[in-house]
Amino acid sequence: MDFKIIDKWLEEAMPQFEKDLAELVSYNSVEAPAEDGAPFGREVAGALKSAMSMTQRLGFSSRNEGYYGVADWGDAEGSNGSFMAVLGHLDVVPALPEDWTHDPFEMTVVGDRLYGRGTMDDKGPMLAAVYAAAALKAAGYEPRVPLRFIFGTNEETGMAGVARYVKTETMPAGGFTPDSEWPVVIGEKGICHFKLSAKWDAEETGALRLVSVDCGSAANIVPAKAKAVFELGEGAELSFPAAEEIETVLDGEQIVITASGVAAHGSTPEQGDNALTKLLRYLAGLDYAPSGAKAYLDRLCALTADDKTGADMGLAGKDEYSVTTVSPNVLHADAGSGCLLCDMRFRITDEPERYVELLSGLAQREGFTLDTGHVTRPLFVREDSDLVKGLLSAYRDVTGDMHEPLIRGGGTYAKVIPGMVAFGCEPIDEPSRAHQADEYATRGELLRAARVYARAIYNITK
């Protein structure tokens, strides 16, 4: 295969690629309540419909199944499961416009940067893979092994769409998801999203009385803002101690306390600055009612003092491949109840049952109610497998970068379908832009990704 032809086709196709990506970004495809024909909401359904139209225009046979979409190159159904797959997602995490410089759902081009929610995670990379296959097709390549693109619709909120695929469709022999980092991720830590809840007497009053605490938009985002609201009663102090990145504002008979931090992906809490733990530390220095709320929030402050490894919860751990991380990311409390949602990524050599047992003991000791709703096992694929070698070769051919395969905390679709790994396209050794305000990918990064994916698709289907 003459990849100079492929690379030229991709470069010439970039203007249309950008138009297609802008169309996908325009959908606020955060999971929403189901509607007729839209199991994850109207915007997600719109993004899927657009993606299916794009794959048809590029010459692939596609169908929209609502929970997911597929686009085939070759006879995947008749291959008895010997086809390869590229599995990506069209849903995104929430984007708060006030945190963005640009409209998150109107792709904005500034120099080489394409700003918009999903440009890096995962609309941009998935579209780059589709264009890579289209370039091979335009050059006359016919894969010996059929290729199937699978478009998921709620990767960020439970992966139920692809779970439906697993139950109803033929499984591939292997493949990759264009989601995560270069060069190739051969290990993904286990994930457990757990809640610690409590209730107390809401009637108790005092000079300072809690109204609410609100923080976080998703389990897998380190929060950049956290807010507490108190009612001021008779005898309440009108001055509050100063603290770095804490703002106190008097609003009538209420005081609003806001903590600021830096958002990050839940799998890399060390790259962020958790606003929630800052707020909890500040609140621990105040006296307020109800006393049950004070006791609950003070305990959370102590248990989340280490907001990266979970050491204060007894969850820290390390093996030769990976380190357990725990990030407290969402908290909602009022005068009578509270619920903390944490994101844990545990070592690839561990089993989830061990952590469920540890969390059960923690909840029992603290008097909390525990909910472990989202738990996935770790993933590990051998470095010397044909799949990993084929993908790594494609990446190195384009970039010359000789980094070794990675172990990461992100949870991708690779965990849902056996024989798959995560493959790009965030630059290695740079802070993640996924789930961040002002998320972007550059033209150069997406063009490079398409070139890598073209070689990778060739390597695994020839």
Secondary structure, 3 states (H helix, E strand, C coil): CCHHHHHHHHHHHHHHHHHHHHHHHCCCCCCCCCECCECCCHHHHHHHHHHHHHHHHCCCEEEECCCEEEEEECCCHHHCCCCEEEEEECCCCCCCHHHCCCCCCCCEEECCEEECCCCCCCHHHHHHHHHHHHHHHHCCCCCCCCEEEEEECCHHHCCHHHHHHHHHCCCCCEEEECCCECCCEEEECEEEEEEEEEECCCCCCCCEEEEEEEECCCCCEECCEEEEEEEECCCCCCCCCCCCCEEEEEECCEEEEEEECECEECCCHHHCECHHHHHHHHHCCCCCECHHHHHHHHHHHHHCCCCCCCHHHCCCCECCCCECEEEEEEEEEECCEEEEEEEEEECCCCCHHHHHHHHHHHHHHHCCEEEEEEEECCEECCCCCHHHHHHHHHHHHHHCCCCCCEEECCCCHHHCCCCEEECCCECCCCCCCCCCCCCEEEHHHHHHHHHHHHHHHHHHHC
